Amino acid sequence: MGQAIILLLVLAAIVAYVVARTRRRMGLIVTGKTWLWVMTGFVVIVLLMYEISARR
């Protein structure tokens, strides 16, 4: 279980990095809040997808 959480956080960081680079190229401001919200959103979406698939 611990490895799954670490993997989820690493994937969230990679997604946040890609979003941050994309926003910078578009000329938008990137702050720590941007990273935090993207990572949080990614984790919530992945956990919701896991919950939905585990119910069946």
Backbone bond lengths (Angstrom), bond angles and torsions (degrees), N, CA, C in turn:
res aa  C-N    CA-C-N  psi(-1)  N-CA   C-N-CA  omega(-1)  CA-C   N-CA-C  phi
1 M - - - 1.446 - - 1.531 111.11 -
2 G 1.324 116.10 -38.13 1.455 120.54 -179.83 1.520 112.36 -63.92
3 Q 1.336 115.84 -37.14 1.460 119.97 178.57 1.522 111.14 -66.62
4 A 1.322 116.91 -36.00 1.461 121.01 179.18 1.531 110.98 -65.38
5 I 1.312 116.97 -38.33 1.467 120.61 179.22 1.526 110.28 -67.87
6 I 1.316 116.41 -41.87 1.465 120.15 178.12 1.524 110.06 -63.63
7 L 1.323 117.21 -43.70 1.461 121.30 178.05 1.524 110.78 -61.02
8 L 1.318 117.26 -42.64 1.464 121.58 178.69 1.526 110.83 -61.20
9 L 1.323 117.37 -42.34 1.460 120.63 179.53 1.526 112.04 -68.43
10 V 1.326 116.78 -37.99 1.469 120.06 177.65 1.529 110.09 -65.13
11 L 1.322 116.81 -44.37 1.462 120.16 177.87 1.524 111.25 -62.93
12 A 1.325 116.83 -39.41 1.465 120.35 177.88 1.520 110.51 -63.59
13 A 1.316 117.79 -39.58 1.463 120.94 178.54 1.530 111.20 -65.91
14 I 1.323 117.21 -38.52 1.465 120.51 178.32 1.524 110.22 -65.56
15 V 1.312 117.49 -43.96 1.464 121.19 178.41 1.526 109.97 -62.78
16 A 1.321 117.63 -43.21 1.468 120.95 179.29 1.521 110.80 -63.56
17 Y 1.327 117.63 -37.39 1.459 121.25 178.18 1.528 110.91 -63.46
18 V 1.314 116.00 -44.59 1.468 120.59 179.52 1.525 110.38 -63.71
19 V 1.313 117.07 -43.57 1.471 120.73 179.07 1.527 110.17 -64.14
20 A 1.318 117.50 -41.93 1.461 121.01 -179.79 1.532 111.11 -63.45
21 R 1.325 116.53 -43.72 1.475 119.40 178.20 1.521 111.42 -64.15
22 T 1.317 116.09 -39.91 1.464 119.97 178.84 1.522 110.76 -64.26
23 R 1.327 116.38 -43.22 1.464 119.94 179.11 1.525 111.11 -64.25
24 R 1.340 117.60 -39.45 1.464 120.56 177.75 1.521 111.33 -62.68
25 R 1.328 116.77 -42.29 1.469 120.05 179.52 1.522 111.24 -65.84
26 M 1.318 117.56 -29.10 1.466 121.23 178.18 1.522 111.46 -81.91
27 G 1.331 117.22 -5.89 1.457 121.25 178.46 1.515 114.10 87.68
28 L 1.314 116.93 13.63 1.465 120.76 179.06 1.530 110.13 -90.56
29 I 1.302 115.25 157.71 1.461 121.15 -179.03 1.532 109.68 -78.08
30 V 1.316 115.59 137.45 1.466 121.43 176.66 1.521 107.61 -120.57
31 T 1.323 115.95 121.93 1.463 121.59 178.52 1.534 109.54 -122.56
32 G 1.301 114.89 -178.46 1.459 119.97 175.31 1.517 111.98 -63.96
33 K 1.334 115.95 -32.35 1.465 119.52 177.71 1.521 111.20 -64.33
34 T 1.318 115.93 -35.95 1.470 119.76 178.07 1.524 109.65 -59.97
35 W 1.325 115.69 -48.73 1.463 120.32 178.63 1.526 110.86 -59.53
36 L 1.322 116.36 -45.97 1.462 121.06 -177.53 1.522 111.72 -61.78
37 W 1.326 117.53 -46.93 1.467 120.95 -177.87 1.523 111.73 -67.50
38 V 1.312 117.66 -38.85 1.466 119.81 178.71 1.520 109.93 -66.21
39 M 1.322 117.41 -44.85 1.466 120.30 179.37 1.528 111.22 -63.76
40 T 1.329 116.79 -43.07 1.462 120.48 179.41 1.521 110.94 -63.24
41 G 1.327 116.16 -44.88 1.458 120.17 178.81 1.511 112.39 -61.28
42 F 1.333 116.39 -42.16 1.461 120.63 178.81 1.531 111.19 -62.67
43 V 1.315 116.66 -45.69 1.466 120.57 -179.34 1.531 110.42 -62.91
44 V 1.317 117.51 -43.64 1.469 120.97 -179.73 1.531 110.49 -63.01
45 I 1.328 117.17 -45.00 1.464 120.27 -179.44 1.524 111.12 -63.14
46 V 1.333 117.25 -43.86 1.466 120.22 179.78 1.529 110.78 -64.82
47 L 1.325 117.23 -41.76 1.467 119.47 178.95 1.524 111.76 -66.27
48 L 1.321 117.59 -37.26 1.467 120.32 175.77 1.529 111.04 -64.51
49 M 1.314 116.73 -42.00 1.463 120.05 177.81 1.533 110.62 -62.84
50 Y 1.325 116.91 -39.79 1.462 120.64 178.08 1.528 110.60 -64.69
51 E 1.323 116.80 -43.66 1.464 120.97 -179.77 1.520 111.29 -62.17
52 I 1.305 116.60 -42.43 1.463 120.19 -179.67 1.527 110.59 -65.75
53 S 1.317 117.24 -40.42 1.471 119.45 -178.78 1.525 111.22 -74.39
54 A 1.326 119.36 -27.53 1.460 122.18 -177.66 1.529 112.06 -78.48
55 R 1.313 117.84 -18.77 1.464 120.48 -179.09 1.506 112.46 -69.04
56 R 1.301 118.90 -29.43 1.466 121.17 -172.63 1.474 112.61 -80.51
